[in-house]
């Protein structure tokens, strides 16, 4: 339903390092970069699937990150994981990249019986989630 979204961050290179590490287990990476010269203002990194997955189109950027003195405020964004192991790997990679735990991997039965997710706060305090809706 959502084609793409964007967030602004205080430090583009720090955010890129965080998202590169956190998204790698999900098969998501930078699939497009736009320079400040091209936009006339600031550089952007566009994240999307780095390989074909049945659930999402490879190579299409859906999550954009740019730098701003006034970053996007608090928000929540969830990314699809193919399985529970990817959720676990996302959480571990995000913490290793400097994220803050905001909910360890586990089932959240209050959403539905198979809602398996993990939550981390990115360097600017946004709640980033990886979720798998499939049974164990």
C-alpha positions in Angstrom: 0.0 0.0 0.0 2.8 2.4 0.7 5.1 3.2 -2.3 7.9 4.9 -0.3 8.6 7.0 2.7 11.5 9.2 3.8 13.1 10.3 7.0 15.7 13.0 7.7 18.5 12.4 10.2 21.1 14.5 11.9 24.1 12.6 10.6 23.7 10.9 7.2 26.8 8.7 7.4 26.0 7.5 11.0 22.4 6.7 9.9 23.7 4.9 6.8 26.1 2.8 8.8 23.2 1.9 11.2 20.6 1.1 8.5 23.2 -0.8 6.3 23.9 -3.1 9.2 20.3 -3.4 10.5 18.8 -4.1 7.1 21.4 -6.6 5.8 19.7 -9.6 7.5 16.4 -8.6 5.8 17.9 -8.4 2.3 17.5 -4.7 2.2 20.3 -2.2 1.2 21.0 1.0 -0.6 19.7 0.5 -4.1 19.9 4.2 -5.2 21.9 7.2 -4.1 21.1 10.8 -5.1 23.8 13.4 -4.5 23.4 16.9 -3.1 24.4 18.3 -6.5 21.6 16.4 -8.2 18.9 17.5 -5.8 20.2 21.0 -5.3 20.0 20.6 -1.5 21.0 17.3 0.2 22.0 13.8 -0.5 19.6 10.9 -0.2 20.1 7.1 0.2 17.2 4.9 -1.1 16.9 1.5 0.6 15.1 -1.4 -1.0 15.4 -5.2 -1.5 18.9 -6.2 -2.8 17.6 -9.5 -4.2 14.4 -10.8 -5.5 12.0 -11.9 -2.8 8.5 -13.0 -3.6 7.0 -10.3 -1.3 8.9 -7.2 -2.6 10.4 -6.0 -5.9 14.2 -6.0 -6.0 15.9 -2.8 -6.7 13.0 -0.4 -5.9 13.8 2.1 -3.2 11.0 2.4 -0.6 12.8 3.9 2.4 14.7 7.1 1.8 17.2 8.7 4.3 18.5 12.3 4.0 20.3 14.7 6.3 18.7 17.7 8.0 19.4 20.0 10.9 15.8 19.3 11.9 15.4 15.5 11.5 12.1 13.8 11.2 10.5 13.5 14.6 9.5 10.3 16.4 7.9 7.7 14.3 7.5 4.0 13.8 8.3 2.0 10.7 8.1 -1.8 10.3 9.9 -3.9 7.7 8.8 -7.3 6.5 11.1 -10.2 7.4 10.9 -13.5 5.5 11.1 -15.5 8.7 11.7 -15.3 12.4 15.4 -15.9 12.0 15.6 -12.7 10.0 13.8 -10.8 12.8 16.4 -12.1 15.3 19.3 -11.2 13.0 17.9 -7.7 12.3 17.7 -7.1 16.1 21.2 -8.3 16.7 22.7 -6.4 13.8 20.9 -3.2 14.7 22.1 -3.4 18.3 25.7 -4.1 17.2 25.4 -1.0 14.9 24.5 1.3 17.8 20.7 0.9 18.0 18.9 0.8 21.3 16.7 -2.1 22.2 13.1 -1.2 22.2 11.6 -4.8 22.3 13.5 -8.0 22.0 12.5 -10.6 19.3 9.3 -12.4 20.3 5.7 -13.2 19.6 3.3 -10.3 20.2 0.0 -12.3 20.5 -2.0 -9.1 21.2 -1.6 -8.3 17.5 -2.2 -11.8 16.2 -0.9 -15.3 17.2 2.0 -15.3 14.7 3.1 -11.7 15.0 6.9 -12.2 15.6 8.8 -8.9 15.8 11.7 -7.0 17.2 12.0 -3.3 17.8 15.1 -1.0 18.0 15.5 2.8 18.2 17.8 4.2 15.4 20.4 6.9 16.2 17.7 9.6 16.0 15.3 7.7 18.3 12.9 6.4 15.7 11.2 3.0 16.4 12.3 0.6 13.7 10.7 -2.9 13.6 11.2 -6.1 11.7 8.2 -8.3 11.6 7.3 -11.8 10.4 3.6 -12.8 10.2 4.2 -16.5 9.4 3.9 -19.3 12.0 7.0 -20.7 13.5 
